[in-house]
Amino acid sequence: MPGIPDGSTVVSTINAVSDDFEVPTIYKGNLTYTHIFNEKYSLGFNALISHTTNNYVYQEGNLVQDPYFTTANEGRAVFVPAATIRTNGVTDWTNSRVSTEVGRTLILQSDAFLDQAALIIEGSARFGKDGYLNASYTFNVAKDNSSYNCCVANTSTFLPVDGDPRALNYGFSDNHFSNKVVVNGSTPSWKGLQLGVSATGEGGTVYHFTVNTNTSVNGDFVSSNDVAYIFDPNDPNTPQAIIDGYNTILNNPDVPQHYKDYLEDSYGKFAERNAGRNPFQMIYNARLTYDLQFGKTKNGLELSADLFNVANLLNKEWGRTFNYGRENRILRATAFNPTTQQYTYSVNTGVATEPINGTPWRLQLGIRYTFNQ
């Protein structure tokens, strides 16, 4: 690398490819069985498994090899000298570089891997002239040590870690879900009318606890990749303000039990990546069509009405989703003591309140004219 060009004081991010980079390899297997009954009914399963090796990931090359210190109260590796951290806990990532002659150096490597397994049980039924019902249930597990799969190199370094960003963090994948239900069907047509319904449900999508992005507590460039250390309220060294923050969350009726369970399961350690579980939720849709044929020409007119999120039309409190975003910034670094080499944190109690999201009901009307030769 040429270093800093003449007339400049900084170098922008350098993207490079590792000498031993390999193309990812994916091993897949599946076993499928379907049994058909009386030509109208079917029941079957599909078991899938896959393992990906040499998956691509960018690693920071211009980061000092060893941390300058490890926090006494957390055990978090920090890659800037303690004396350079401000009293308000703000770090300067440029102090973590091996060479001041270059900026960030993101190297494409093959350090990531992925494991995934799923079992799908599905069935179908046919009735009347053209009525049908299809249903499936999926149980799924997906784990990896990096969920990076697109876009710019910097995105790869957003992986939440408890210290060294180069030590990839194995856990549930960002794309993991635990179970999914899909149901769709339609009544037999009657005098041109046909009513169809569909329902889709998913549960077990993931989220994890991180430190607020006011600073990078491990001293690297990224301020959003620091896993939160959940101090044990039973430890006499845990500050009372932390304990009070936990109790505010645990006593809040607007915080769901799965959030409280994740918090309590994390006491005394770094919160496990993507170990939070969002609840199972269903969305219902309906479609009504009317087919009108024009005599011997066989041309036709189809009128349709699609109603999305039917439950929300019946009751505005229904048809909502309550998923936490992937990053839940439960802690905020508020100060740093260079003598004890540890951060002071506060609890962001507001982020624990169950979010309300999703889309309201919608009605879509359509008309289509068909020509039959």
C-alpha positions as CSV (number, residue, x, y, z in Angstrom):
1,M,0.0,0.0,0.0
2,P,1.3,3.5,-0.8
3,G,0.5,5.0,2.5
4,I,-0.8,8.6,2.7
5,P,-0.8,10.3,-0.6
6,D,1.0,13.7,-1.0
7,G,-1.2,16.5,0.0
8,S,-3.5,14.4,2.2
9,T,-3.6,13.6,5.9
10,V,-5.8,10.5,5.9
11,V,-6.5,7.4,3.8
12,S,-10.0,6.1,3.2
13,T,-10.9,2.5,3.9
14,I,-8.8,-0.1,2.0
15,N,-10.6,-3.2,0.7
16,A,-8.3,-6.2,0.1
17,V,-8.5,-10.0,-0.5
18,S,-6.7,-12.4,1.7
19,D,-4.1,-14.6,0.1
20,D,-5.9,-17.8,1.2
21,F,-9.4,-16.7,0.4
22,E,-11.6,-19.6,-0.8
23,V,-15.0,-19.7,-2.5
24,P,-17.7,-20.9,0.0
25,T,-18.6,-24.5,-0.2
26,I,-22.2,-25.7,0.7
27,Y,-23.1,-29.3,1.5
28,K,-26.8,-30.0,1.3
29,G,-29.1,-32.9,1.8
30,N,-32.8,-33.6,2.1
31,L,-35.2,-36.5,2.5
32,T,-38.7,-36.1,1.2
33,Y,-41.7,-38.4,1.4
34,T,-45.3,-37.7,0.3
35,H,-48.3,-40.1,0.4
36,I,-51.4,-39.5,-1.7
37,F,-54.8,-40.7,-0.5
38,N,-57.6,-41.3,-3.0
39,E,-56.2,-38.7,-5.4
40,K,-57.6,-36.0,-3.2
41,Y,-55.5,-35.9,-0.1
42,S,-51.8,-35.8,0.6
43,L,-49.5,-35.8,3.6
44,G,-45.7,-35.7,3.6
45,F,-42.6,-34.3,5.1
46,N,-39.3,-32.8,3.9
47,A,-36.2,-32.8,6.1
48,L,-33.4,-30.5,5.0
49,I,-29.9,-30.0,6.3
50,S,-27.0,-27.9,5.1
51,H,-23.5,-26.9,6.1
52,T,-21.6,-24.0,4.6
53,T,-17.8,-23.7,5.0
54,N,-15.3,-21.0,3.9
55,N,-18.1,-18.5,4.0
56,Y,-17.0,-14.9,3.1
57,V,-16.5,-12.2,5.7
58,Y,-14.4,-9.1,6.0
59,Q,-11.9,-8.8,8.9
60,E,-10.2,-5.7,10.1
61,G,-6.5,-5.9,9.2
62,N,-5.3,-2.6,10.7
63,L,-6.3,-3.5,14.3
64,V,-3.6,-4.2,16.9
65,Q,-3.2,-7.9,17.5
66,D,-3.7,-7.8,21.3
67,P,-6.0,-5.7,23.4
68,Y,-4.4,-2.9,25.5
69,F,-6.4,-4.1,28.5
70,T,-9.5,-6.1,29.6
71,T,-12.2,-4.4,31.6
72,A,-12.1,-5.6,35.2
73,N,-15.9,-5.7,35.7
74,E,-16.9,-7.4,32.4
75,G,-13.8,-9.1,31.0
76,R,-14.2,-7.1,27.7
77,A,-11.1,-6.8,25.5
78,V,-10.5,-3.2,24.6
79,F,-8.2,-2.2,21.7
80,V,-7.3,1.4,22.6
81,P,-5.1,2.5,25.5
82,A,-7.1,3.3,28.7
83,A,-5.5,6.7,28.9
84,T,-7.0,7.7,25.6
85,I,-10.6,7.0,26.6
86,R,-12.5,10.1,27.6
87,T,-14.1,10.3,31.0
88,N,-17.6,10.0,29.4
89,G,-16.6,6.6,27.9
90,V,-16.0,7.8,24.3
91,T,-13.2,6.0,22.5
92,D,-11.2,7.1,19.4
93,W,-10.8,4.1,17.1
94,T,-7.7,5.6,15.4
95,N,-5.8,4.6,18.5
96,S,-6.5,1.0,17.8
97,R,-4.5,0.9,14.5
98,V,-1.4,-1.0,13.8
99,S,-0.2,1.6,11.3
100,T,-1.2,5.3,11.3
101,E,-0.2,5.5,7.6
102,V,-3.4,3.8,6.5
103,G,-7.1,3.8,7.6
104,R,-9.3,0.8,8.0
105,T,-8.1,-2.2,6.1
106,L,-10.9,-4.7,5.5
107,I,-9.7,-8.0,4.2
108,L,-12.0,-10.5,2.5
109,Q,-11.5,-13.9,4.2
110,S,-13.1,-17.3,4.5
111,D,-13.6,-17.5,8.3
112,A,-17.3,-17.9,8.4
113,F,-19.5,-21.0,8.5
114,L,-23.3,-21.7,8.7
115,D,-25.4,-24.7,9.9
116,Q,-29.1,-25.0,9.1
117,A,-31.7,-27.8,9.5
118,A,-35.4,-27.8,8.9
119,L,-38.3,-30.2,9.0
120,I,-41.4,-29.4,7.0
121,I,-44.7,-31.2,7.4
122,E,-47.3,-30.5,4.8
123,G,-50.7,-31.7,3.6
124,S,-53.3,-30.9,1.0
125,A,-56.9,-31.7,0.3
126,R,-59.1,-31.2,-2.8
127,F,-62.9,-31.0,-2.6
128,G,-65.7,-30.1,-4.8
129,K,-65.1,-29.0,-8.4
130,D,-62.1,-26.8,-7.6
131,G,-61.9,-26.2,-3.9
132,Y,-58.6,-26.9,-2.1
133,L,-56.7,-26.6,1.2
134,N,-53.0,-26.6,1.6
135,A,-51.1,-26.4,4.9
136,S,-47.5,-26.7,6.1
137,Y,-45.6,-26.4,9.4
138,T,-41.8,-25.7,9.5
139,F,-39.5,-26.3,12.4
140,N,-36.1,-24.6,11.7
141,V,-32.7,-24.0,13.3
142,A,-30.0,-21.8,11.7
143,K,-26.7,-21.0,13.3
144,D,-23.6,-19.2,12.1
145,N,-20.6,-17.2,13.3
146,S,-21.4,-14.3,10.9
147,S,-24.6,-13.5,9.1
148,Y,-23.0,-11.1,6.6
149,N,-24.3,-11.7,3.1
150,C,-24.4,-8.5,1.2
151,C,-23.6,-5.0,0.5
152,V,-20.5,-3.1,1.5
153,A,-17.5,-4.5,3.4
154,N,-18.2,-2.4,6.4
155,T,-21.5,-4.2,7.0
156,S,-19.6,-7.4,7.7
157,T,-18.0,-5.8,10.8
158,F,-21.4,-5.1,12.4
159,L,-21.4,-8.6,13.9
160,P,-22.0,-8.2,17.7
161,V,-18.9,-9.4,19.7
162,D,-17.8,-9.2,23.3
163,G,-14.3,-8.0,22.5
164,D,-12.1,-8.8,19.6
165,P,-14.2,-8.2,16.4
166,R,-12.0,-10.8,14.6
167,A,-13.2,-13.6,16.9
168,L,-16.5,-14.3,15.1
169,N,-19.4,-14.9,17.4
170,Y,-21.2,-18.3,16.9
171,G,-24.9,-18.2,17.6
172,F,-28.3,-18.2,16.0
173,S,-28.3,-16.6,12.6
174,D,-29.8,-13.2,12.0
175,N,-32.2,-15.0,9.6
176,H,-33.2,-17.7,12.1
177,F,-36.8,-18.4,12.9
178,S,-38.1,-21.3,15.1
179,N,-41.3,-22.2,13.4
180,K,-43.6,-21.2,10.6
181,V,-47.2,-22.0,9.5
182,V,-48.6,-21.4,6.1
183,V,-52.2,-22.2,5.2
184,N,-54.1,-21.3,2.1
185,G,-57.3,-22.6,0.5
186,S,-60.3,-21.8,-1.5
187,T,-64.0,-22.8,-1.6
188,P,-65.4,-24.5,-4.7
189,S,-66.6,-22.0,-7.2
190,W,-70.3,-21.3,-7.2
191,K,-72.0,-19.4,-10.0
192,G,-68.7,-17.6,-10.7
193,L,-68.0,-16.8,-7.0
194,Q,-65.0,-18.1,-5.2
195,L,-63.6,-17.2,-1.8
196,G,-60.0,-17.8,-0.9
197,V,-58.2,-17.4,2.4
198,S,-54.6,-17.5,3.5
199,A,-52.8,-17.4,6.8
200,T,-49.1,-17.0,7.5
201,G,-47.5,-17.3,10.9
202,E,-43.9,-17.1,12.1
203,G,-42.3,-17.3,15.5
204,G,-38.9,-17.3,17.1
205,T,-37.2,-14.6,15.1
206,V,-34.2,-13.2,17.0
207,Y,-32.8,-10.2,18.8
208,H,-29.9,-9.6,21.1
209,F,-28.7,-7.1,23.8
210,T,-26.1,-4.6,22.8
211,V,-24.5,-1.4,24.1
212,N,-25.9,1.9,22.9
213,T,-24.0,3.4,20.0
214,N,-22.7,6.5,21.7
215,T,-19.3,4.9,21.7
216,S,-17.4,1.8,20.7
217,V,-16.6,0.2,24.1
218,N,-14.1,-2.3,22.6
219,G,-12.3,0.5,20.8
220,D,-12.8,-0.6,17.2
221,F,-14.3,1.5,14.4
222,V,-17.8,0.1,14.8
223,S,-20.0,1.6,17.5
224,S,-22.9,-0.9,17.2
225,N,-21.2,-4.3,17.5
226,D,-20.7,-4.5,21.3
227,V,-22.6,-7.2,23.0
228,A,-24.0,-6.1,26.4
229,Y,-22.6,-7.6,29.5
230,I,-25.6,-8.2,31.8
231,F,-24.4,-7.6,35.4
232,D,-25.6,-10.0,38.0
233,P,-27.9,-8.2,40.4
234,N,-26.9,-10.7,43.1
235,D,-23.3,-9.7,42.8
236,P,-22.5,-7.2,45.6
237,N,-20.2,-5.3,43.1
238,T,-23.1,-4.6,40.7
239,P,-24.1,-0.8,41.0
240,Q,-27.5,-0.2,42.5
241,A,-28.4,1.9,39.5
242,I,-28.0,-1.2,37.3
243,I,-30.2,-3.3,39.6
244,D,-32.9,-0.6,39.7
245,G,-32.9,-0.5,35.9
246,Y,-33.4,-4.3,35.8
247,N,-36.2,-4.1,38.3
248,T,-37.9,-1.4,36.3
249,I,-37.9,-3.7,33.3
250,L,-38.9,-6.8,35.2
251,N,-41.8,-5.0,37.0
252,N,-43.1,-3.4,33.8
253,P,-46.3,-5.1,32.6
254,D,-45.7,-3.8,29.1
255,V,-42.5,-5.8,28.8
256,P,-43.3,-9.4,27.6
257,Q,-42.1,-12.4,29.5
258,H,-39.7,-13.6,26.7
259,Y,-37.7,-10.4,27.1
260,K,-37.6,-10.7,30.9
261,D,-36.4,-14.4,30.5
262,Y,-33.6,-13.4,28.1
263,L,-32.5,-10.7,30.6
264,E,-32.5,-13.0,33.6
265,D,-30.8,-15.9,31.6
266,S,-28.0,-13.5,30.8
267,Y,-27.1,-12.4,34.4
268,G,-23.4,-12.5,35.0
269,K,-22.2,-12.9,31.4
270,F,-22.3,-11.4,28.0
271,A,-25.7,-11.8,26.4
272,E,-25.8,-14.6,23.9
273,R,-26.0,-13.3,20.4
274,N,-29.5,-13.6,18.9
275,A,-30.8,-15.5,22.0
276,G,-33.9,-13.3,22.3
277,R,-37.0,-14.8,20.8
278,N,-39.9,-12.9,19.3
279,P,-43.4,-14.5,19.7
280,F,-45.4,-16.4,17.2
281,Q,-47.8,-14.3,15.2
282,M,-50.3,-14.9,12.4
283,I,-51.6,-12.7,9.6
284,Y,-54.8,-13.6,7.7
285,N,-55.8,-12.5,4.2
286,A,-58.9,-13.2,2.1
287,R,-59.7,-13.0,-1.6
288,L,-63.1,-12.9,-3.3
289,T,-63.4,-13.3,-7.1
290,Y,-66.3,-13.3,-9.5
291,D,-66.0,-14.7,-13.0
292,L,-68.5,-13.6,-15.6
293,Q,-68.4,-15.4,-19.0
294,F,-69.8,-13.7,-22.2
295,G,-71.8,-16.3,-24.1
296,K,-70.2,-18.3,-26.8
297,T,-67.2,-16.0,-27.2
298,K,-65.8,-17.4,-24.0
299,N,-64.4,-14.0,-23.2
300,G,-64.7,-13.1,-19.6
301,L,-64.6,-10.5,-16.9
302,E,-63.0,-11.2,-13.5
303,L,-63.8,-9.0,-10.5
304,S,-61.6,-9.4,-7.5
305,A,-61.4,-8.0,-3.9
306,D,-58.3,-8.7,-1.8
307,L,-58.4,-8.0,1.9
308,F,-55.1,-8.0,3.6
309,N,-54.8,-8.4,7.4
310,V,-58.4,-9.3,8.0
311,A,-58.1,-9.4,11.8
312,N,-57.1,-5.7,11.9
313,L,-60.3,-4.8,10.1
314,L,-62.4,-6.6,12.7
315,N,-60.5,-5.1,15.6
316,K,-57.8,-2.5,15.4
317,E,-56.0,-4.2,18.3
318,W,-55.6,-7.4,16.2
319,G,-53.3,-8.2,13.3
320,R,-50.3,-6.4,14.8
321,T,-46.8,-7.7,15.2
322,F,-44.7,-7.3,18.3
323,N,-41.1,-8.1,17.2
324,Y,-38.1,-6.5,18.7
325,G,-35.5,-5.3,16.2
326,R,-32.3,-7.4,15.9
327,E,-30.3,-5.0,18.1
328,N,-31.8,-4.0,21.5
329,R,-29.5,-1.4,23.1
330,I,-30.2,-2.2,26.7
331,L,-27.1,-0.6,28.1
332,R,-25.4,2.8,27.6
333,A,-21.8,3.6,28.5
334,T,-21.8,6.8,30.5
335,A,-18.3,7.0,31.9
336,F,-14.9,5.4,32.0
337,N,-12.4,5.2,34.9
338,P,-8.8,4.8,33.7
339,T,-7.6,3.8,37.1
340,T,-9.9,0.8,37.5
341,Q,-10.1,0.3,33.7
342,Q,-13.8,-0.2,33.6
343,Y,-16.9,1.5,32.1
344,T,-19.9,2.8,34.0
345,Y,-23.2,1.9,32.4
346,S,-26.9,2.9,32.7
347,V,-29.9,0.8,31.7
348,N,-32.0,1.9,28.8
349,T,-35.3,0.8,30.3
350,G,-37.4,2.3,27.5
351,V,-36.1,-0.1,24.9
352,A,-37.6,-3.0,26.8
353,T,-41.3,-1.9,26.2
354,E,-42.9,-4.3,23.7
355,P,-42.9,-2.6,20.3
356,I,-46.1,-2.5,18.1
357,N,-45.5,-2.8,14.4
358,G,-46.9,-4.4,11.3
359,T,-49.2,-3.0,8.6
360,P,-52.9,-2.1,8.9
361,W,-55.6,-3.8,6.9
362,R,-55.8,-2.9,3.2
363,L,-58.4,-3.5,0.5
364,Q,-57.4,-3.9,-3.1
365,L,-60.0,-4.1,-5.9
366,G,-59.3,-5.4,-9.3
367,I,-60.9,-6.0,-12.7
368,R,-59.5,-8.1,-15.5
369,Y,-60.9,-8.8,-19.0
370,T,-59.8,-12.1,-20.6
371,F,-59.8,-13.1,-24.2
372,N,-60.1,-16.8,-25.1
373,Q,-59.2,-18.0,-28.6
